[in-house]
């Protein structure tokens, strides 16, 4: 009996560790809901885009002579090298609803790159104040900038002020940034408003991001040092923008840039003799010779946006006299040669 009892206890323990199997099944079923849109959906009446006219100041500045740059409509240029910040853009739209503006529950704007890829969606948490709009005749206000840029007429701006004051139209505004790293071209901008029943109103326009090139260099002088008559000498560059004795060039714009060089004659201080032949090399592209006062463009391969290239420069003195020679080098960047 004692042996039987001794064996029975661990068997009971083992059984308790392995409970009986439980049948298990899982089912997935679809869910569905419907919202019946109102027969009186909201309407987006007007929309316009205004770039910040002075990125050095906080907030959006609506008053600047830069307005003449986009007289044809919504045209925006990025800040070179995104300095002092990426270009800020104020997206404005004005909406109404047949059921009253209090029926507008949600408003947002979507922006797409030229290739159709969504750039961002900006959601307006609340309407803007009518007083924020200003007038078409009041400098540094949204309606003034929209009028000056050709996006609104004076009559349209006056209607917005009048109906906003009557609380039958309501404005919205969101700010988004445009980096110079993003491509130039037509950006699709659509403003939306939703009412309490889920009905949607929208309005779409095109914002043209302008192509710009920006040339940045890391050197302030080109010192060929001691040279020998009738013997060429090089100043070699690198791709480090922090080494001023090693010339580098950078495209800080948003499209390809072609680099041009224009050397002046180098004139001797004492005897007035001149050196008027030079050479330039940008990566694998070399222009030899470059006569003084003759622009020379590296036309085989441009610098891409944000690209840094090594610039090598050489001097070709003839049988000149011993002296100290001075001149200038003008570097230019353009979308073409």
C-alpha positions in Angstrom: 0.0 0.0 0.0 2.8 2.4 0.8 4.4 1.9 -2.6 1.1 2.4 -4.4 0.5 5.7 -2.5 4.0 6.9 -3.2 3.5 6.5 -7.0 0.0 7.9 -7.1 1.0 11.3 -5.7 3.4 12.4 -8.5 1.1 11.1 -11.2 -1.7 13.3 -9.9 0.7 16.3 -10.0 1.7 15.5 -13.6 -1.8 15.3 -14.7 -2.6 18.7 -13.2 0.1 20.3 -15.3 -1.6 19.3 -18.6 -5.2 20.4 -18.7 -7.6 19.0 -21.2 -7.5 20.6 -24.7 -10.1 23.4 -25.4 -11.6 23.9 -28.9 -10.9 27.4 -30.3 -12.3 29.2 -33.3 -12.0 32.8 -34.7 -14.3 34.6 -37.1 -13.8 38.0 -38.8 -16.9 39.8 -40.0 -17.1 43.2 -41.8 -18.4 46.3 -40.2 -20.4 49.0 -42.0 -21.8 52.5 -41.3 -23.2 55.2 -43.5 -23.4 59.0 -43.2 -26.0 60.6 -45.4 -24.5 63.8 -46.8 -26.5 66.9 -46.6 -28.3 68.1 -49.7 -26.8 71.5 -48.9 -23.0 70.9 -48.7 -20.5 73.6 -47.7 -18.7 75.6 -50.4 -15.1 76.9 -50.6 -15.5 80.2 -52.4 -12.0 81.6 -52.6 -8.5 80.4 -51.8 -5.0 81.9 -52.2 -1.4 81.3 -51.2 1.0 83.9 -49.9 4.7 83.2 -49.2 6.4 84.9 -46.2 7.9 88.1 -47.5 10.6 88.3 -44.8 11.8 85.1 -43.3 14.0 86.9 -40.8 10.9 88.1 -38.9 8.5 85.9 -36.9 5.2 85.0 -38.5 4.1 85.6 -42.0 4.9 89.0 -43.5 2.4 89.9 -46.2 3.9 93.2 -47.3 7.0 93.3 -49.6 8.1 94.4 -53.0 8.6 90.7 -53.6 4.9 90.6 -54.5 5.7 91.7 -58.0 7.5 88.4 -58.5 4.2 86.5 -58.5 1.8 88.9 -60.4 0.7 86.0 -62.6 -0.9 84.2 -59.6 0.4 81.9 -56.9 4.1 81.6 -57.6 6.5 80.9 -54.8 10.3 80.8 -54.7 12.1 78.8 -51.9 14.8 80.4 -49.7 18.3 79.6 -50.9 19.9 77.0 -48.6 16.6 77.3 -46.5 18.1 80.3 -44.8 17.2 81.8 -42.4 14.5 79.2 -42.6 12.6 77.1 -45.1 10.1 79.3 -47.0 6.8 79.5 -45.0 3.6 79.7 -47.0 0.2 80.9 -45.7 -2.7 78.9 -47.3 -5.9 80.9 -47.0 -9.4 79.8 -48.0 -12.9 81.3 -47.5 -16.0 79.1 -47.1 -19.7 79.2 -46.5 -22.5 76.8 -45.8 -26.2 77.0 -46.8 -27.1 75.9 -43.2 -24.9 78.6 -41.7 -21.2 78.7 -41.0 -21.6 77.0 -37.7 -22.4 73.9 -39.7 -18.8 73.8 -40.9 -17.1 71.3 -38.5 -13.8 70.6 -40.1 -11.4 72.3 -42.6 -8.1 71.3 -44.1 -5.8 71.8 -47.0 -3.8 69.2 -49.0 -0.8 69.9 -51.2 0.7 67.5 -53.8 4.2 67.6 -55.4 4.4 68.0 -59.2 4.7 64.2 -59.5 1.4 63.7 -57.7 2.8 62.5 -54.4 1.2 64.1 -51.4 3.4 66.7 -49.7 1.3 67.3 -46.6 -2.2 67.8 -45.2 -2.7 70.7 -42.9 -5.7 70.7 -40.6 -7.3 74.0 -39.4 -8.3 73.5 -35.8 -10.5 76.6 -35.8 -11.5 79.4 -38.2 -9.4 82.5 -38.5 -10.7 85.9 -37.3 -12.2 88.1 -40.0 -10.0 90.9 -38.7 -6.9 88.9 -39.6 -7.7 89.3 -43.3 -7.2 93.0 -43.6 -8.2 94.7 -46.9 -6.8 94.8 -50.3 -5.7 98.4 -49.6 -4.1 97.7 -46.2 -0.3 96.8 -46.4 1.0 93.7 -44.7 -2.4 91.9 -44.7 -3.5 88.7 -46.4 -6.0 90.4 -48.8 -3.5 93.0 -49.7 -0.9 90.4 -50.7 -3.6 88.3 -52.6 -4.6 91.4 -54.5 -1.1 92.5 -55.3 -0.2 89.0 -56.5 -3.2 88.9 -58.9 -5.0 86.1 -57.0 -8.0 88.3 -56.0 -9.6 91.4 -57.5 -10.5 94.4 -55.4 -14.2 93.4 -55.8 -13.6 89.9 -54.6 -11.5 91.1 -51.6 -14.3 93.6 -50.7 -16.9 90.8 -50.9 -14.9 88.6 -48.5 -14.6 91.5 -46.0 -18.3 92.3 -46.3 -19.7 88.7 -45.9 -17.2 87.8 -43.3 -18.4 90.7 -41.2 -22.0 89.5 -41.7 -20.9 86.0 -40.4 -22.1 84.3 -43.6 -18.5 83.5 -44.8 -15.7 82.2 -42.7 -11.9 82.3 -43.4 -9.4 79.5 -42.6 -5.6 79.6 -42.7 -2.8 77.1 -42.2 1.0 77.6 -42.6 3.2 75.0 -44.3 6.8 75.1 -45.3 8.5 74.8 -48.7 12.1 73.6 -48.6 14.6 74.3 -51.4 15.2 70.6 -51.5 11.8 70.0 -53.0 11.3 70.2 -56.8 10.2 73.2 -58.8 7.0 73.0 -60.8 3.2 73.0 -60.4 1.9 72.0 -57.0 -1.7 71.1 -56.7 -3.4 72.7 -53.6 -6.9 71.8 -52.6 -8.8 73.3 -49.6 -11.7 71.3 -48.0 -14.5 72.0 -45.6 -16.8 69.4 -44.0 -20.2 70.0 -42.5 -22.0 68.3 -39.7 -23.6 65.7 -42.0 -20.3 64.8 -43.6 -20.8 66.7 -46.8 -17.6 68.1 -48.3 -16.9 71.3 -50.3 -13.5 71.9 -52.0 -11.6 74.2 -54.3 -8.4 73.5 -56.1 -5.7 75.7 -57.7 -2.1 75.4 -58.8 0.8 76.9 -56.9 3.8 77.3 -59.1 7.1 76.8 -57.3 9.7 78.7 -59.2 13.1 77.2 -60.3 16.0 79.0 -58.6 19.7 78.5 -58.6 22.0 79.7 -55.8 25.8 79.8 -55.9 27.8 79.4 -52.7 31.6 79.4 -52.5 33.9 78.8 -49.6 36.8 81.1 -50.7 37.3 84.8 -50.8 40.5 84.9 -52.8 42.5 82.8 -55.3 46.2 83.1 -54.4 48.5 81.4 -57.0 51.5 82.3 -54.9 54.9 82.3 -56.5 54.7 81.5 -60.2 57.3 81.0 -62.9 57.1 82.8 -66.3 55.7 80.6 -69.1 54.8 77.9 -66.6 51.2 77.0 -65.5 50.3 76.7 -61.9 47.2 75.2 -60.3 45.2 76.0 -57.1 43.4 72.8 -56.3 40.0 72.6 -54.6 38.1 70.0 -52.7 34.4 69.2 -51.7 34.7 70.6 -48.2 32.9 73.9 -47.8 34.9 74.7 -44.7 38.4 74.9 -46.3 38.8 78.4 -47.9 42.2 77.7 -49.4 40.8 74.8 -51.3 38.0 76.2 -53.6 34.6 74.5 -53.5 31.3 75.5 -55.1 27.8 74.6 -54.1 24.3 74.9 -55.7 21.9 76.1 -52.9 18.9 76.2 -55.3 16.2 73.7 -56.3 17.2 73.0 -59.9 20.5 72.2 -61.7 23.0 75.0 -62.0 25.7 75.7 -64.6 28.8 77.4 -63.4 30.6 80.1 -65.4 34.1 81.7 -64.8 35.2 85.1 -66.0 38.8 86.1 -65.2 40.0 89.7 -65.6 43.6 90.4 -66.7 46.1 90.2 -63.9 48.1 93.4 -64.0 51.6 93.8 -62.5 51.8 96.5 -59.8 55.2 97.9 -60.8 55.6 97.3 -64.5 52.0 97.0 -65.7 52.6 93.7 -67.5 49.5 91.4 -67.8 48.6 87.8 -67.4 45.6 87.0 -69.5 45.2 83.2 -69.8 43.8 80.8 -67.3 42.3 77.4 -66.9 39.4 75.9 -64.9 38.3 72.4 -63.9 35.1 71.3 -62.3 35.3 67.7 -61.4 36.0 66.0 -64.8 35.1 69.1 -66.9 38.1 71.2 -67.9 38.1 74.5 -69.9 41.6 75.3 -71.3 42.4 78.0 -72.0 40.1 80.6 -70.6 41.1 84.0 -72.0 40.7 87.0 -69.7 37.4 88.9 -70.0 35.8 85.9 -71.7 33.1 84.0 -69.8 33.6 80.2 -69.8 30.8 77.9 -68.8 31.0 74.3 -67.7 28.3 73.0 -69.9 28.7 69.3 -69.8 27.4 68.5 -66.3 25.6 71.0 -64.1 25.6 71.0 -60.3 22.5 69.4 -58.9 20.5 70.9 -56.1 22.5 70.9 -52.8 25.5 69.5 -54.7 29.1 70.5 -53.8 31.9 70.2 -56.4 35.6 70.7 -56.4 36.9 73.7 -58.4 40.5 73.7 -59.7 41.9 76.9 -61.1 45.2 77.5 -63.0 47.2 80.5 -64.3 49.1 80.5 -67.6 51.7 83.3 -67.4 53.6 84.2 -70.5 57.2 85.4 -70.4 56.3 88.2 -68.0 58.5 90.2 -65.7 59.0 89.7 -62.0 56.3 91.6 -60.2 53.1 91.2 -58.1 50.0 90.7 -60.2 46.4 91.4 -59.2 43.0 90.6 -60.9 39.6 89.3 -60.2 37.5 86.2 -60.9 33.7 86.4 -61.3 31.8 83.2 -60.7 28.2 82.9 -62.0 25.5 80.3 -61.7 22.6 79.9 -64.1 20.0 77.4 -65.3 21.8 77.3 -68.6 25.1 78.4 -70.0 
